[in-house]
Amino acid sequence: MKVRIVCATRATRDDFPSSTALGKTLSVHRPADVELRLFAGNAAGLPSVYNVAIEESAQAPAILLFIHDDVHLCDFHWTATLNDALGQFGMVGVAGNRRRVARQPGWRFLDERFTRDGRENLSGTVAHGRGFPAERVDVYGPTRQPVTLLDGVMLAVKSETLHSKSLRFDEQFDFHFYDLDFCRQAERAGISMGTCAVSLIHESPGNFGGEGWRRGYERYLEKWGE
């Protein structure tokens, strides 16, 4: 099945191939069955642009790969890996948690002090750094495991799955917590989730605890109650 990369970037369309990690990756190797839906010069929240891509896919079905622009795809065969994983799970990502606890502020954290959950509950691998080789590789736990929460750096799901369940991103979360909320919606809709073995390097270590993050956390707790 064809893969449609959905990516929002502040870069212009002309600058994207040379100024972003994902653009550089696709400039070197872009499989023939991969399309790019790029939201260039973007200033909107990720959920709003992701929802545009979902609506567009009603007339053009595909595997939708929602991914940040600061990601280097290091796997030449990542499309085959995605197709295999989506034969096992309804939605996949590269890292997640096999459980969810009350007031959880992130897929790998247990509390607002950012206490990391144990390896027995975590799944997946993500490298971090500005390029290849990565500065570090974080192995959270075994991959291809069922999970209840996924990291939003990369989420892949068949468009038909989203349309059949009327599942959309909640646009009240402009960036922080959009992924946790989306996973909870998916779980409620009966969509299975799991991790897949796509090798990537994420340039950002994450931004936790800031003012925008706090606002997102408050909205998340207001919506879900815990």
C-alpha positions as CSV (number, residue, x, y, z in Angstrom):
1,M,0.0,0.0,0.0
2,K,1.3,3.5,-0.8
3,V,2.6,5.6,2.0
4,R,1.8,9.3,2.3
5,I,4.2,11.2,4.5
6,V,2.3,14.0,6.3
7,C,4.7,16.6,7.6
8,A,4.3,20.2,8.8
9,T,7.4,22.5,8.7
10,R,8.2,26.1,9.2
11,A,10.6,25.9,6.3
12,T,9.6,27.0,2.9
13,R,8.9,24.3,0.2
14,D,12.2,25.3,-1.5
15,D,14.2,25.1,1.7
16,F,12.7,21.9,3.1
17,P,15.0,19.5,1.2
18,S,18.2,21.2,2.5
19,S,17.2,22.7,5.8
20,T,15.3,19.9,7.6
21,A,16.3,16.4,8.6
22,L,13.4,14.7,6.9
23,G,13.9,16.8,3.7
24,K,17.5,15.7,3.6
25,T,16.5,12.1,4.1
26,L,13.9,12.1,1.3
27,S,16.4,13.9,-1.0
28,V,18.8,11.0,-0.7
29,H,16.3,8.2,-0.8
30,R,12.5,8.3,-1.4
31,P,10.9,5.0,-2.3
32,A,8.7,4.9,-5.4
33,D,5.6,4.1,-3.3
34,V,6.0,7.2,-1.1
35,E,4.1,10.5,-1.5
36,L,4.8,13.7,0.5
37,R,2.0,15.9,1.8
38,L,4.0,18.8,3.0
39,F,2.6,21.8,4.9
40,A,5.4,24.3,4.2
41,G,5.7,27.6,6.1
42,N,3.4,26.2,8.7
43,A,2.4,28.1,11.8
44,A,-0.7,26.1,12.7
45,G,-0.9,23.3,15.3
46,L,-0.1,19.8,14.1
47,P,-3.6,18.4,14.8
48,S,-5.2,20.9,12.4
49,V,-2.9,20.1,9.5
50,Y,-2.9,16.4,10.2
51,N,-6.7,16.5,10.0
52,V,-6.5,18.2,6.6
53,A,-4.5,15.3,5.4
54,I,-7.0,12.8,6.8
55,E,-9.9,14.5,5.1
56,E,-8.0,14.5,1.8
57,S,-7.3,10.8,2.1
58,A,-11.0,10.0,1.9
59,Q,-10.6,10.3,-1.9
60,A,-7.0,9.0,-2.0
61,P,-6.5,6.1,0.5
62,A,-3.0,5.4,1.8
63,I,-1.0,4.6,4.8
64,L,-0.7,8.0,6.5
65,L,2.7,8.6,8.1
66,F,2.5,11.6,10.5
67,I,6.1,12.6,11.2
68,H,8.1,15.5,12.5
69,D,10.4,17.4,10.2
70,D,13.4,17.0,12.4
71,V,13.6,13.2,11.8
72,H,16.3,11.3,9.8
73,L,14.9,8.1,8.4
74,C,17.8,5.7,8.6
75,D,16.1,2.5,7.3
76,F,16.2,2.0,3.5
77,H,13.3,-0.5,3.8
78,W,11.1,1.5,6.2
79,T,8.0,1.2,3.9
80,A,8.1,-2.6,4.1
81,T,8.6,-2.4,7.8
82,L,5.5,-0.2,8.1
83,N,3.4,-2.5,6.0
84,D,4.4,-5.5,8.0
85,A,3.7,-3.8,11.3
86,L,0.3,-2.5,10.1
87,G,-0.6,-6.1,9.4
88,Q,-0.3,-6.7,13.1
89,F,-1.5,-3.5,14.6
90,G,-4.0,-0.8,13.6
91,M,-1.6,2.0,14.4
92,V,2.1,2.0,14.9
93,G,5.0,4.2,16.1
94,V,8.6,3.8,17.1
95,A,8.2,4.0,20.9
96,G,5.5,3.6,23.4
97,N,4.2,2.3,26.7
98,R,2.4,-0.9,27.3
99,R,0.2,0.6,30.0
100,R,-1.3,3.8,31.1
101,V,-1.5,5.2,34.6
102,A,-3.5,8.1,36.2
103,R,-2.2,11.6,35.4
104,Q,0.5,10.3,33.2
105,P,2.3,13.3,31.6
106,G,4.0,11.5,28.8
107,W,4.2,8.0,27.3
108,R,7.4,7.2,29.1
109,F,6.8,9.1,32.4
110,L,4.8,8.2,35.5
111,D,4.3,11.6,37.1
112,E,4.9,15.3,36.9
113,R,8.4,14.8,38.3
114,F,9.1,12.9,35.0
115,T,9.8,9.6,36.7
116,R,10.6,7.2,33.9
117,D,8.5,4.0,33.8
118,G,10.3,0.7,34.0
119,R,11.7,-1.1,30.9
120,E,9.2,-3.9,31.4
121,N,6.4,-1.4,30.4
122,L,8.2,0.5,27.6
123,S,8.8,-0.5,24.0
124,G,10.8,0.7,21.1
125,T,14.0,2.4,20.1
126,V,14.7,6.0,19.1
127,A,18.1,7.6,18.4
128,H,18.8,11.2,19.1
129,G,21.4,13.6,17.6
130,R,21.9,16.0,14.7
131,G,22.8,13.4,12.1
132,F,24.3,10.0,11.4
133,P,25.8,8.5,13.5
134,A,23.5,9.5,16.3
135,E,24.8,11.0,19.5
136,R,22.9,8.3,21.5
137,V,20.4,5.5,21.0
138,D,17.7,5.1,23.5
139,V,16.4,1.5,23.7
140,Y,13.3,1.7,25.8
141,G,12.3,-1.9,25.5
142,P,11.6,-4.7,23.0
143,T,9.9,-3.6,19.7
144,R,6.8,-5.0,18.0
145,Q,4.9,-5.0,21.3
146,P,1.3,-4.0,21.8
147,V,1.1,-0.6,23.6
148,T,-1.6,1.8,24.8
149,L,0.5,5.0,24.2
150,L,2.8,6.0,21.3
151,D,5.3,8.8,20.9
152,G,4.0,11.3,18.3
153,V,7.4,11.8,16.6
154,M,6.1,9.2,14.1
155,L,2.6,7.7,13.9
156,A,1.4,5.5,11.0
157,V,-2.1,4.3,10.3
158,K,-4.2,3.3,7.3
159,S,-6.5,6.1,6.2
160,E,-9.4,3.7,5.9
161,T,-9.0,2.9,9.6
162,L,-9.3,6.5,10.6
163,H,-12.4,7.1,8.4
164,S,-14.1,3.9,9.5
165,K,-13.8,5.0,13.1
166,S,-14.3,8.7,12.5
167,L,-11.0,9.3,14.3
168,R,-9.4,12.8,14.1
169,F,-6.8,14.7,16.0
170,D,-8.2,17.0,18.7
171,E,-7.2,20.5,17.6
172,Q,-7.3,22.0,21.1
173,F,-3.8,20.4,21.5
174,D,-1.6,22.5,19.2
175,F,1.5,20.4,19.9
176,H,1.9,19.0,23.4
177,F,-0.3,16.0,24.3
178,Y,-1.9,15.7,20.8
179,D,-0.3,12.2,20.6
180,L,-1.4,11.0,24.0
181,D,-4.9,12.2,23.3
182,F,-5.0,10.6,19.8
183,C,-3.8,7.3,21.3
184,R,-6.6,7.4,23.9
185,Q,-9.1,8.1,21.2
186,A,-7.7,5.2,19.2
187,E,-8.0,2.9,22.2
188,R,-11.6,3.9,22.8
189,A,-12.4,3.2,19.2
190,G,-10.9,-0.3,19.4
191,I,-7.8,0.4,17.3
192,S,-4.8,-1.8,18.3
193,M,-1.5,0.0,18.7
194,G,2.1,-1.3,18.7
195,T,5.7,-0.4,18.0
196,C,7.6,-1.0,14.8
197,A,11.3,-1.4,14.0
198,V,11.8,1.7,11.9
199,S,15.3,3.1,12.5
200,L,15.3,6.9,12.9
201,I,17.2,9.8,14.5
202,H,15.2,12.5,16.2
203,E,17.0,15.8,16.4
204,S,14.9,17.1,19.3
205,P,15.2,15.6,22.8
206,G,11.7,16.9,23.7
207,N,10.4,19.9,25.5
208,F,8.8,19.1,28.8
209,G,7.7,21.3,31.7
210,G,7.5,24.6,29.9
211,E,4.5,27.0,29.9
212,G,3.0,25.6,26.7
213,W,3.5,22.0,28.0
214,R,1.7,22.9,31.3
215,R,-1.3,24.4,29.4
216,G,-1.5,21.2,27.3
217,Y,-1.3,19.0,30.4
218,E,-4.2,21.0,32.0
219,R,-6.3,20.6,28.9
220,Y,-5.5,16.9,28.7
221,L,-6.5,16.3,32.3
222,E,-9.7,18.4,31.9
223,K,-10.7,16.2,28.9
224,W,-9.9,12.8,30.2
225,G,-10.3,13.3,34.0
226,E,-7.0,11.7,34.9
